[in-house]
Amino acid sequence: MSRVTIFGAGYVGVPTAAHFARTHKVTVYDPDAEKISTIRQVIENRSDELHIHEKDLIELLRENNENILLTNSLEKALKNPEFIFIAVGTPPNEKGRANLKYVCEVAEQIAEHLTNDCIVLNKSTVPPGTAYLVQDIISNGLKKDVKVAVGSCPEFLAEGTAVEDLRTPDRIVYGCDDSEALDKITHFFTYLQRRDSLCPMTTLSSELTKYAANAMLATKISFMNSLALLCDTIGANVREVQEGIGRDQRIGSKFLNASMGYGGSCFPKDTLAIAEYAVLQEVPLSIIESTIKINNHTTDYFYNKIAEDFQGNLENTNFIIWGIGFKARTDDLRESKPVEIARRLMDNGAHIHVYDTVPGALNNFKQENTKYSDRFTLHHDQYEMFSNEIDGLIIGNEHEKFRNPDMAKLTSMRHKYIYDGKNILNNYIIRYLTKEQFQYKSVGKDSVVNGRDKTKLVNFLRDKYMD
Ligand code: UDX
């Protein structure tokens, strides 16, 4: 059992603490006394409301409660830890660069208060080299003669599945240039994860792996999104192409869903950050720059499908959005594509009816869109807003509740448009909807209803491919 301190009680810090506490003694530090008190009340069964929405997290915290100490006192947080994990925010500035202010503040606090040898690992997503900067700040500021090794241990948690991702990770990446410290970190993780999932490396490689993983996943989505546009143009179905390539194990079937674009707190931020970092290093990563451009373009493409159906005049129209979180099962609206679509529609005179399975997502939407308060209505029921004043239903995220809708309840719509922003309706449902006079629009599988214009393609080939 090791003594661990985690700085930051957010989306990364709290699930990580709960997981580490299965077998280690964990102290969670956050300067925000309210956050600490919220977690304490949950752990002590006095409340069921955490400040973050994460499946099974409350149960895990309670299960491991005897190994968790919560504090907003730096003295307590830095009393004799063997490992410190930094899990504070690195919000991007307007250029897309990660702001290292909070990470550096933690480094200064460690230097000020630490009185024993310790390994410091950074979990926050940071530009490669940050661990060296943190090492510099700590070494220069230490008040006591103690040995501190700084490394990196990026997280790959996805929101909504963080607890499961922690329990059964594909891999644990960590890096430290000090080989003795690296061995100790390996030892720390062997009590938590399968040995073959451990992936030790140098500090810089570990820091870069985090960006590389997110950029690669985002690139898979953008790759499919660009194919989706081609599919719509020629009449192929991107979902079928996805199946066709995804079964090749070298490609892999995950993260190939074409959609109105990826969102969330990681992909948009991290792709921008690594692209900007590479430019500053004078080694531009043009593939990631394209990934970002395609993502923005796909959202425009999807929005334009809606706008074009109303000849660009959305004044006095009413739309329903099912799923406002950037993906299913989260209250997090950061860089949420459905939110972007909602705002664009409201800017152009539409009224929006918003439903999400997570009540916190609706609350956040309300709080973050006060400027539009008379332009939207929130709903806690998936169907209550259907009426003969509704002009379109937009599917915003991939929740199962939206995959197989209760058709009878949709029929009252004035204009029967369905915009599937995540391509989740299957061919059977799309064909049924079409028979019921609905018009189905998606990102790359409109051919299910529009068919394909064989003559046009034949003429195209005759014209361009017969020298
Ligand atoms: C992601 C990574 O998955 C995780 O490993 C990393 O630590 C943080 O970033 P997260 O942002 O929580 O996690 O969500 P994720 O499930 O990856 O989805 C991100 C976005 O991509 C969502 O908007 C989702 O709808 C979209 N997406 C995902 C697609 O459009 N197509 C896909 O095939 C997969």
Boltz pocket constraint, residues with backbone or C-beta under 6 A from the ligand:
constraints:
  - pocket:
      binder: B
      contacts: [[A, 155], [A, 156], [A, 157], [A, 158], [A, 159], [A, 160], [A, 214], [A, 217], [A, 221], [A, 254], [A, 255], [A, 256], [A, 257], [A, 258], [A, 259], [A, 260], [A, 261], [A, 262], [A, 263], [A, 264], [A, 265], [A, 266], [A, 267], [A, 326], [A, 327]]
      max_distance: 6.0
